[in-house]
Amino acid sequence: MKKLYLSKTDRKLLGVCGGIAEMLEVDSTIVRLITVFVCLITGVLPLVITYLVAAMIIPSKPEGQP
């Protein structure tokens, strides 16, 4: 089972979208475009709050893991 970690290599802000893309094995651009689309549909504030909470909850990848 794959675990979700913040991305250290594929990050624009805090690494949430990059981590999700690494876990799902998809291009991070697709995850970011979906995030922007959801932001436009639901409003900016709910997505910003969700992103910040996710960045606080999702752990960083431990050293030595691929």
Biopython code that builds the backbone (N, CA, C, O; Angstrom):
import numpy as np
from Bio.PDB.StructureBuilder import StructureBuilder

atoms = [
    (1, "MET", "N", (0.843, -1.178, 0.000)),
    (1, "MET", "CA", (0.000, 0.000, 0.000)),
    (1, "MET", "C", (0.894, 1.250, 0.000)),
    (1, "MET", "O", (1.832, 1.356, 0.790)),
    (2, "LYS", "N", (0.588, 2.175, -0.886)),
    (2, "LYS", "CA", (1.366, 3.394, -0.983)),
    (2, "LYS", "C", (0.923, 4.380, 0.087)),
    (2, "LYS", "O", (-0.251, 4.443, 0.452)),
    (3, "LYS", "N", (1.889, 5.146, 0.580)),
    (3, "LYS", "CA", (1.591, 6.158, 1.586)),
    (3, "LYS", "C", (1.708, 7.539, 0.963)),
    (3, "LYS", "O", (2.471, 7.749, 0.020)),
    (4, "LEU", "N", (0.952, 8.460, 1.497)),
    (4, "LEU", "CA", (0.962, 9.840, 1.028)),
    (4, "LEU", "C", (1.960, 10.640, 1.850)),
    (4, "LEU", "O", (1.878, 10.682, 3.077)),
    (5, "TYR", "N", (2.902, 11.273, 1.160)),
    (5, "TYR", "CA", (3.886, 12.147, 1.789)),
    (5, "TYR", "C", (3.916, 13.463, 1.029)),
    (5, "TYR", "O", (3.562, 13.515, -0.149)),
    (6, "LEU", "N", (4.338, 14.523, 1.701)),
    (6, "LEU", "CA", (4.593, 15.780, 1.003)),
    (6, "LEU", "C", (5.776, 15.582, 0.070)),
    (6, "LEU", "O", (6.759, 14.937, 0.437)),
    (7, "SER", "N", (5.688, 16.119, -1.103)),
    (7, "SER", "CA", (6.773, 15.979, -2.068)),
    (7, "SER", "C", (7.888, 16.971, -1.746)),
    (7, "SER", "O", (7.639, 18.151, -1.500)),
    (8, "LYS", "N", (9.110, 16.472, -1.753)),
    (8, "LYS", "CA", (10.263, 17.355, -1.549)),
    (8, "LYS", "C", (10.832, 17.828, -2.882)),
    (8, "LYS", "O", (11.503, 18.859, -2.940)),
    (9, "THR", "N", (10.569, 17.082, -3.949)),
    (9, "THR", "CA", (11.161, 17.411, -5.245)),
    (9, "THR", "C", (10.188, 18.101, -6.189)),
    (9, "THR", "O", (10.596, 18.948, -6.983)),
    (10, "ASP", "N", (8.906, 17.752, -6.115)),
    (10, "ASP", "CA", (7.904, 18.282, -7.041)),
    (10, "ASP", "C", (6.940, 19.165, -6.265)),
    (10, "ASP", "O", (5.799, 18.783, -6.005)),
    (11, "ARG", "N", (7.411, 20.342, -5.902)),
    (11, "ARG", "CA", (6.582, 21.230, -5.098)),
    (11, "ARG", "C", (6.596, 22.635, -5.664)),
    (11, "ARG", "O", (7.606, 23.114, -6.178)),
    (12, "LYS", "N", (5.457, 23.275, -5.557)),
    (12, "LYS", "CA", (5.352, 24.685, -5.921)),
    (12, "LYS", "C", (5.180, 25.522, -4.649)),
    (12, "LYS", "O", (5.807, 26.572, -4.505)),
    (13, "LEU", "N", (4.333, 25.058, -3.735)),
    (13, "LEU", "CA", (4.150, 25.743, -2.460)),
    (13, "LEU", "C", (4.644, 24.858, -1.325)),
    (13, "LEU", "O", (5.767, 25.018, -0.846)),
    (14, "LEU", "N", (3.805, 23.931, -0.900)),
    (14, "LEU", "CA", (4.140, 23.092, 0.244)),
    (14, "LEU", "C", (4.309, 21.621, -0.104)),
    (14, "LEU", "O", (4.685, 20.831, 0.761)),
    (15, "GLY", "N", (4.044, 21.234, -1.342)),
    (15, "GLY", "CA", (4.259, 19.863, -1.775)),
    (15, "GLY", "C", (3.054, 18.954, -1.692)),
    (15, "GLY", "O", (3.190, 17.742, -1.859)),
    (16, "VAL", "N", (1.875, 19.504, -1.440)),
    (16, "VAL", "CA", (0.669, 18.675, -1.306)),
    (16, "VAL", "C", (0.280, 18.067, -2.655)),
    (16, "VAL", "O", (0.101, 16.853, -2.750)),
    (17, "CYS", "N", (0.147, 18.877, -3.683)),
    (17, "CYS", "CA", (-0.241, 18.367, -5.006)),
    (17, "CYS", "C", (0.820, 17.421, -5.564)),
    (17, "CYS", "O", (0.487, 16.401, -6.167)),
    (18, "GLY", "N", (2.084, 17.753, -5.368)),
    (18, "GLY", "CA", (3.165, 16.879, -5.824)),
    (18, "GLY", "C", (3.144, 15.538, -5.119)),
    (18, "GLY", "O", (3.397, 14.505, -5.739)),
    (19, "GLY", "N", (2.846, 15.543, -3.829)),
    (19, "GLY", "CA", (2.753, 14.297, -3.072)),
    (19, "GLY", "C", (1.585, 13.439, -3.524)),
    (19, "GLY", "O", (1.711, 12.220, -3.635)),
    (20, "ILE", "N", (0.458, 14.068, -3.782)),
    (20, "ILE", "CA", (-0.710, 13.335, -4.279)),
    (20, "ILE", "C", (-0.396, 12.730, -5.649)),
    (20, "ILE", "O", (-0.751, 11.584, -5.923)),
    (21, "ALA", "N", (0.265, 13.503, -6.499)),
    (21, "ALA", "CA", (0.626, 13.004, -7.829)),
    (21, "ALA", "C", (1.600, 11.832, -7.740)),
    (21, "ALA", "O", (1.469, 10.863, -8.488)),
    (22, "GLU", "N", (2.580, 11.911, -6.832)),
    (22, "GLU", "CA", (3.520, 10.805, -6.659)),
    (22, "GLU", "C", (2.806, 9.551, -6.160)),
    (22, "GLU", "O", (3.114, 8.447, -6.610)),
    (23, "MET", "N", (1.863, 9.707, -5.241)),
    (23, "MET", "CA", (1.143, 8.564, -4.708)),
    (23, "MET", "C", (0.276, 7.904, -5.787)),
    (23, "MET", "O", (0.213, 6.678, -5.870)),
    (24, "LEU", "N", (-0.387, 8.715, -6.606)),
    (24, "LEU", "CA", (-1.279, 8.192, -7.635)),
    (24, "LEU", "C", (-0.544, 7.838, -8.927)),
    (24, "LEU", "O", (-1.134, 7.266, -9.844)),
    (25, "GLU", "N", (0.741, 8.179, -8.998)),
    (25, "GLU", "CA", (1.571, 7.939, -10.180)),
    (25, "GLU", "C", (0.990, 8.604, -11.426)),
    (25, "GLU", "O", (0.872, 7.983, -12.482)),
    (26, "VAL", "N", (0.631, 9.881, -11.281)),
    (26, "VAL", "CA", (0.163, 10.693, -12.395)),
    (26, "VAL", "C", (1.022, 11.950, -12.453)),
    (26, "VAL", "O", (1.780, 12.237, -11.526)),
    (27, "ASP", "N", (0.899, 12.685, -13.530)),
    (27, "ASP", "CA", (1.645, 13.928, -13.688)),
    (27, "ASP", "C", (1.111, 14.968, -12.698)),
    (27, "ASP", "O", (-0.100, 15.131, -12.547)),
    (28, "SER", "N", (2.016, 15.657, -12.038)),
    (28, "SER", "CA", (1.600, 16.646, -11.040)),
    (28, "SER", "C", (0.850, 17.811, -11.666)),
    (28, "SER", "O", (0.062, 18.470, -10.988)),
    (29, "THR", "N", (1.080, 18.073, -12.939)),
    (29, "THR", "CA", (0.353, 19.148, -13.622)),
    (29, "THR", "C", (-1.140, 18.844, -13.658)),
    (29, "THR", "O", (-1.961, 19.750, -13.514)),
    (30, "ILE", "N", (-1.496, 17.586, -13.847)),
    (30, "ILE", "CA", (-2.907, 17.196, -13.863)),
    (30, "ILE", "C", (-3.533, 17.434, -12.500)),
    (30, "ILE", "O", (-4.644, 17.954, -12.409)),
    (31, "VAL", "N", (-2.832, 17.060, -11.444)),
    (31, "VAL", "CA", (-3.350, 17.277, -10.087)),
    (31, "VAL", "C", (-3.508, 18.766, -9.817)),
    (31, "VAL", "O", (-4.498, 19.185, -9.217)),
    (32, "ARG", "N", (-2.557, 19.558, -10.248)),
    (32, "ARG", "CA", (-2.647, 21.008, -10.034)),
    (32, "ARG", "C", (-3.790, 21.630, -10.840)),
    (32, "ARG", "O", (-4.476, 22.527, -10.349)),
    (33, "LEU", "N", (-3.996, 21.161, -12.068)),
    (33, "LEU", "CA", (-5.116, 21.674, -12.873)),
    (33, "LEU", "C", (-6.463, 21.307, -12.248)),
    (33, "LEU", "O", (-7.386, 22.121, -12.238)),
    (34, "ILE", "N", (-6.573, 20.099, -11.734)),
    (34, "ILE", "CA", (-7.804, 19.698, -11.043)),
    (34, "ILE", "C", (-8.010, 20.563, -9.804)),
    (34, "ILE", "O", (-9.136, 20.954, -9.497)),
    (35, "THR", "N", (-6.931, 20.859, -9.098)),
    (35, "THR", "CA", (-7.018, 21.712, -7.911)),
    (35, "THR", "C", (-7.509, 23.105, -8.274)),
    (35, "THR", "O", (-8.357, 23.664, -7.578)),
    (36, "VAL", "N", (-6.986, 23.669, -9.352)),
    (36, "VAL", "CA", (-7.428, 24.993, -9.795)),
    (36, "VAL", "C", (-8.895, 24.949, -10.211)),
    (36, "VAL", "O", (-9.652, 25.869, -9.899)),
    (37, "PHE", "N", (-9.303, 23.896, -10.908)),
    (37, "PHE", "CA", (-10.705, 23.758, -11.325)),
    (37, "PHE", "C", (-11.624, 23.685, -10.109)),
    (37, "PHE", "O", (-12.658, 24.352, -10.073)),
    (38, "VAL", "N", (-11.258, 22.888, -9.121)),
    (38, "VAL", "CA", (-12.058, 22.782, -7.893)),
    (38, "VAL", "C", (-12.099, 24.122, -7.173)),
    (38, "VAL", "O", (-13.124, 24.489, -6.599)),
    (39, "CYS", "N", (-10.999, 24.846, -7.200)),
    (39, "CYS", "CA", (-10.945, 26.166, -6.576)),
    (39, "CYS", "C", (-11.927, 27.128, -7.239)),
    (39, "CYS", "O", (-12.605, 27.898, -6.560)),
    (40, "LEU", "N", (-11.997, 27.080, -8.547)),
    (40, "LEU", "CA", (-12.918, 27.968, -9.270)),
    (40, "LEU", "C", (-14.370, 27.590, -9.019)),
    (40, "LEU", "O", (-15.239, 28.461, -8.981)),
    (41, "ILE", "N", (-14.642, 26.296, -8.847)),
    (41, "ILE", "CA", (-16.012, 25.849, -8.643)),
    (41, "ILE", "C", (-16.486, 26.116, -7.215)),
    (41, "ILE", "O", (-17.606, 26.585, -7.010)),
    (42, "THR", "N", (-15.634, 25.819, -6.225)),
    (42, "THR", "CA", (-16.067, 25.907, -4.824)),
    (42, "THR", "C", (-15.727, 27.236, -4.172)),
    (42, "THR", "O", (-16.290, 27.572, -3.130)),
    (43, "GLY", "N", (-14.839, 27.977, -4.750)),
    (43, "GLY", "CA", (-14.391, 29.221, -4.132)),
    (43, "GLY", "C", (-12.976, 29.051, -3.604)),
    (43, "GLY", "O", (-12.517, 27.937, -3.354)),
    (44, "VAL", "N", (-12.304, 30.163, -3.442)),
    (44, "VAL", "CA", (-10.898, 30.124, -3.068)),
    (44, "VAL", "C", (-10.705, 29.734, -1.606)),
    (44, "VAL", "O", (-9.841, 28.911, -1.302)),
    (45, "LEU", "N", (-11.478, 30.295, -0.713)),
    (45, "LEU", "CA", (-11.266, 30.093, 0.717)),
    (45, "LEU", "C", (-11.360, 28.630, 1.159)),
    (45, "LEU", "O", (-10.489, 28.177, 1.902)),
    (46, "PRO", "N", (-12.381, 27.867, 0.734)),
    (46, "PRO", "CA", (-12.418, 26.460, 1.161)),
    (46, "PRO", "C", (-11.198, 25.660, 0.697)),
    (46, "PRO", "O", (-10.693, 24.814, 1.434)),
    (47, "LEU", "N", (-10.728, 25.927, -0.515)),
    (47, "LEU", "CA", (-9.572, 25.188, -1.012)),
    (47, "LEU", "C", (-8.299, 25.600, -0.284)),
    (47, "LEU", "O", (-7.460, 24.747, 0.004)),
    (48, "VAL", "N", (-8.136, 26.864, 0.015)),
    (48, "VAL", "CA", (-6.953, 27.328, 0.747)),
    (48, "VAL", "C", (-6.913, 26.700, 2.135)),
    (48, "VAL", "O", (-5.860, 26.244, 2.580)),
    (49, "ILE", "N", (-8.045, 26.673, 2.814)),
    (49, "ILE", "CA", (-8.108, 26.058, 4.141)),
    (49, "ILE", "C", (-7.793, 24.574, 4.044)),
    (49, "ILE", "O", (-7.026, 24.054, 4.854)),
    (50, "THR", "N", (-8.371, 23.884, 3.070)),
    (50, "THR", "CA", (-8.121, 22.460, 2.892)),
    (50, "THR", "C", (-6.654, 22.191, 2.583)),
    (50, "THR", "O", (-6.072, 21.249, 3.121)),
    (51, "TYR", "N", (-6.056, 22.999, 1.730)),
    (51, "TYR", "CA", (-4.651, 22.837, 1.357)),
    (51, "TYR", "C", (-3.752, 23.012, 2.576)),
    (51, "TYR", "O", (-2.836, 22.218, 2.791)),
    (52, "LEU", "N", (-4.006, 24.043, 3.371)),
    (52, "LEU", "CA", (-3.175, 24.292, 4.551)),
    (52, "LEU", "C", (-3.329, 23.193, 5.603)),
    (52, "LEU", "O", (-2.349, 22.786, 6.227)),
    (53, "VAL", "N", (-4.548, 22.718, 5.794)),
    (53, "VAL", "CA", (-4.765, 21.619, 6.739)),
    (53, "VAL", "C", (-4.065, 20.361, 6.241)),
    (53, "VAL", "O", (-3.449, 19.642, 7.028)),
    (54, "ALA", "N", (-4.155, 20.090, 4.945)),
    (54, "ALA", "CA", (-3.476, 18.920, 4.378)),
    (54, "ALA", "C", (-1.971, 19.029, 4.551)),
    (54, "ALA", "O", (-1.312, 18.034, 4.851)),
    (55, "ALA", "N", (-1.416, 20.224, 4.365)),
    (55, "ALA", "CA", (0.025, 20.420, 4.527)),
    (55, "ALA", "C", (0.458, 20.184, 5.969)),
    (55, "ALA", "O", (1.585, 19.752, 6.214)),
    (56, "MET", "N", (-0.421, 20.463, 6.919)),
    (56, "MET", "CA", (-0.093, 20.230, 8.323)),
    (56, "MET", "C", (-0.242, 18.756, 8.710)),
    (56, "MET", "O", (0.487, 18.267, 9.573)),
    (57, "ILE", "N", (-1.178, 18.049, 8.079)),
    (57, "ILE", "CA", (-1.471, 16.661, 8.452)),
    (57, "ILE", "C", (-0.561, 15.666, 7.738)),
    (57, "ILE", "O", (-0.094, 14.709, 8.354)),
    (58, "ILE", "N", (-0.304, 15.876, 6.454)),
    (58, "ILE", "CA", (0.488, 14.928, 5.658)),
    (58, "ILE", "C", (1.946, 15.003, 6.103)),
    (58, "ILE", "O", (2.524, 16.089, 6.142)),
    (59, "PRO", "N", (2.542, 13.868, 6.439)),
    (59, "PRO", "CA", (3.939, 13.895, 6.900)),
    (59, "PRO", "C", (4.918, 14.058, 5.740)),
    (59, "PRO", "O", (4.599, 13.767, 4.587)),
    (60, "SER", "N", (6.111, 14.530, 6.076)),
    (60, "SER", "CA", (7.196, 14.581, 5.096)),
    (60, "SER", "C", (7.753, 13.179, 4.914)),
    (60, "SER", "O", (7.675, 12.349, 5.819)),
    (61, "LYS", "N", (8.315, 12.921, 3.744)),
    (61, "LYS", "CA", (8.893, 11.616, 3.465)),
    (61, "LYS", "C", (10.137, 11.419, 4.332)),
    (61, "LYS", "O", (11.011, 12.285, 4.350)),
    (62, "PRO", "N", (10.234, 10.291, 5.054)),
    (62, "PRO", "CA", (11.426, 10.030, 5.864)),
    (62, "PRO", "C", (12.665, 9.904, 4.997)),
    (62, "PRO", "O", (12.594, 9.478, 3.845)),
    (63, "GLU", "N", (13.794, 10.280, 5.564)),
    (63, "GLU", "CA", (15.063, 10.193, 4.841)),
    (63, "GLU", "C", (15.367, 8.730, 4.503)),
    (63, "GLU", "O", (15.111, 7.832, 5.305)),
    (64, "GLY", "N", (15.903, 8.508, 3.331)),
    (64, "GLY", "CA", (16.286, 7.165, 2.912)),
    (64, "GLY", "C", (15.216, 6.383, 2.176)),
    (64, "GLY", "O", (15.488, 5.285, 1.691)),
    (65, "GLN", "N", (13.998, 6.919, 2.077)),
    (65, "GLN", "CA", (12.949, 6.241, 1.301)),
    (65, "GLN", "C", (12.997, 6.738, -0.125)),
    (65, "GLN", "O", (13.244, 7.920, -0.365)),
    (66, "PRO", "N", (12.761, 5.837, -1.087)),
    (66, "PRO", "CA", (12.789, 6.249, -2.498)),
    (66, "PRO", "C", (11.640, 7.161, -2.877)),
    (66, "PRO", "O", (11.540, 7.582, -4.029)),
]
sb = StructureBuilder()
sb.init_structure("model")
sb.init_model(0)
sb.init_chain("A")
sb.init_seg("    ")
for serial, (resi, resn, name, xyz) in enumerate(atoms, 1):
    if name == "N":
        sb.init_residue(resn, " ", resi, " ")
    sb.init_atom(name, np.array(xyz, "f"), 0.0, 1.0, " ", f" {name:<3s}", serial, name[0])
structure = sb.get_structure()
